Amino acid sequence: MTFDRIEGKRVFLDANIFVYHFTGLSIECTELLQRCEDGSINGFTTIGVIMEVLHRLMMIEAVNKGLVSPGNVAKKLKEKPEVVQQLNSYAEYALRIPEMGIQVLPYTLADCRNSQQFRQKYGLLTNDSFLLSAMDRMNCPHLASADEDFQRVEEIQLFRPADIGHRG
């Protein structure tokens, strides 16, 4: 389903929604976040998603500034801490998320236990299964994400941006 179907709902937001917004790759993601900010949609995410956004935006900033070349960017940055020290825009962007009307939830030990069922049932990786566990805890079945892996999950309603390519 597309974002225009999210009216008046509580929705969890995956990391790619924020990354597409902050990098200017998706007008739909930007508009969705504006709707969260104006209160027409109740947006939620997790601290794990914030960490993922920080990581991805750091990699993008390093490449965009020409400080490292594309390909295995995390390894290159790990080997060059002086380059990491030159990066700061990524953090400024990610730290704006709570100011956008998005409630950032912590993970719990119960989320850790509960997330295993999603890895076992759907073959999801850890970050995705933890996000589903937080959604389950909050009794919120709506997820905005470009990640096609979530299409396998029967318990949720997935909303995807139509203005970006989806991996398949």
C-alpha positions in Angstrom: 0.0 0.0 0.0 1.1 3.5 -0.6 1.5 6.3 1.9 -1.8 8.1 0.9 -3.6 5.2 2.6 -2.2 5.9 6.1 -4.7 8.6 7.2 -5.3 8.9 10.9 -3.2 5.8 11.8 -0.4 5.0 14.1 2.6 3.9 12.0 6.1 2.7 12.6 8.8 4.1 10.4 11.7 2.1 9.2 15.2 3.5 8.7 15.0 3.8 5.0 12.1 6.3 5.2 14.3 8.7 7.1 17.3 8.0 4.9 15.3 8.7 1.7 13.9 11.9 3.3 17.3 13.3 4.5 19.0 12.5 1.2 16.2 14.0 -0.9 15.5 10.7 -2.7 11.8 10.5 -2.0 9.2 13.3 -1.9 6.7 10.8 -0.6 8.9 10.0 2.5 9.3 13.7 3.1 5.5 14.2 2.9 4.9 11.3 5.2 7.2 12.7 7.8 5.5 16.1 7.4 2.2 14.4 8.2 3.7 13.0 11.3 5.1 16.4 12.3 1.7 18.1 11.8 0.0 15.3 13.9 -2.2 13.8 11.2 -0.3 10.6 11.6 1.1 9.3 14.8 4.7 8.2 13.9 6.8 5.8 16.0 10.3 4.4 15.6 12.9 2.8 17.8 16.3 3.7 19.1 17.6 0.8 16.9 16.2 2.6 13.8 17.9 5.8 14.9 21.2 4.0 15.2 20.7 2.5 11.7 19.9 6.0 10.3 23.0 7.4 11.9 25.1 4.6 10.4 23.7 4.9 6.9 23.9 8.7 6.8 27.5 8.6 8.1 28.5 6.3 5.2 26.7 8.5 2.7 28.2 11.7 4.1 31.7 10.3 3.9 31.3 9.3 0.3 29.5 12.5 -0.8 32.3 14.6 0.7 34.9 12.5 -1.2 36.6 11.4 2.1 36.3 7.7 1.1 35.4 6.0 -2.1 32.2 3.9 -2.4 32.4 0.2 -1.5 32.9 -1.2 2.0 32.7 2.3 3.4 32.4 1.2 7.1 35.7 -0.7 6.8 37.4 2.3 5.3 36.1 4.6 8.0 37.1 2.2 10.8 40.6 2.3 9.4 40.6 6.2 9.3 39.2 7.6 12.5 40.4 11.1 11.5 37.9 10.9 8.6 35.1 10.0 11.0 36.0 13.1 13.1 35.3 15.3 10.0 31.7 14.1 9.7 28.8 15.8 11.5 25.9 16.4 9.2 24.7 12.8 9.6 24.2 13.2 13.3 22.4 16.6 13.0 19.9 15.0 10.6 19.3 11.9 12.7 18.9 13.9 15.9 16.1 15.9 14.3 13.8 12.8 14.2 12.2 13.3 17.6 11.6 16.9 16.7 9.6 15.8 13.7 6.8 14.5 15.9 8.2 10.9 15.9 8.1 9.0 19.2 11.3 7.1 19.6 10.9 3.9 21.7 13.6 1.9 23.5 14.0 -1.8 23.0 13.4 -4.1 25.9 14.6 -7.5 26.9 11.0 -8.7 26.1 11.6 -7.3 22.5 14.7 -9.4 22.4 12.8 -12.6 23.3 9.8 -11.8 21.1 12.0 -10.9 18.0 13.1 -14.5 17.7 9.7 -15.6 16.5 9.9 -13.2 13.5 13.4 -14.4 12.6 12.2 -18.0 12.8 8.9 -17.6 11.0 10.0 -15.1 8.2 13.8 -15.4 8.0 14.3 -11.8 8.9 17.5 -10.3 10.1 17.9 -9.0 13.7 17.2 -5.3 13.1 14.0 -6.0 11.2 12.8 -8.6 13.7 13.4 -6.2 16.6 11.4 -3.5 14.8 8.5 -6.0 14.4 8.8 -6.9 18.1 8.4 -3.2 19.1 5.4 -2.9 16.8 3.9 -5.9 18.5 4.5 -4.5 21.9 2.8 -1.2 20.9 0.0 -3.1 19.2 0.6 -1.2 16.0 0.4 -3.3 12.8 1.3 -0.5 10.4 4.8 -0.1 9.0 6.2 2.4 6.5 9.2 0.9 4.8 10.7 0.4 1.4 12.1 -3.0 2.5 10.4 -5.7 0.6 11.4 -8.3 3.2 8.4 -7.1 5.3 6.0 -8.2 2.6 6.4 -11.7 3.9 5.1 -10.7 7.4 1.4 -11.6 7.7 0.8 -9.7 11.0 1.5 -6.2 9.6 0.2 -3.8 7.0 3.1 -2.5 4.9 3.0 1.0 3.4 5.7 1.6 0.8 6.9 4.8 -1.0 6.0 4.6 -4.7 8.6 7.1 -5.9 11.8 5.1 -5.2 13.0 1.8 -6.6 12.4 -1.2 -4.4 14.8 -4.0 -4.0 13.6 -7.3 -5.3 
